[in-house]
Amino acid sequence: MTPSDKLEMLSDEEKAEIIDHMNSDHADAVLTYVHFFGNREDALSASLTSVTEEKMHINMICDDGEGGQTNEAIAINLSRRVGNIKEAERVMVEMVFTARGTLEH
């Protein structure tokens, strides 16, 4: 393997920034990921708990169908691998626009 074959990795600081930003400013987008890519329309709220170069890990509160709620976790694949925060932003924005465009039709 040559140095150019080495895949870029998100730093711990970038991961923490993504999580904080998404939960603080884009909770609606996180819920959209769950509804569309996770096929979980029963989710009432969602928060990003971790992110890797290939997946988002999300905790969600779901309607249990009996007047109560459950806490569940789900992993959602990113549409493509990311290696830095700018790539993550691009992919996550693309994914939310894809989901919203489909859900609204």
Secondary structure, 3 states (H helix, E strand, C coil): CCHHHCCCCCCHHHHHHHHHHHHHHCHHHHHHHHHHCCCCCCEEEEEEEEECCCEEEEEEEEECCCCCEEEEEEEEECCCCCCCHHHHHHHHHHHHHHHHHHHCC
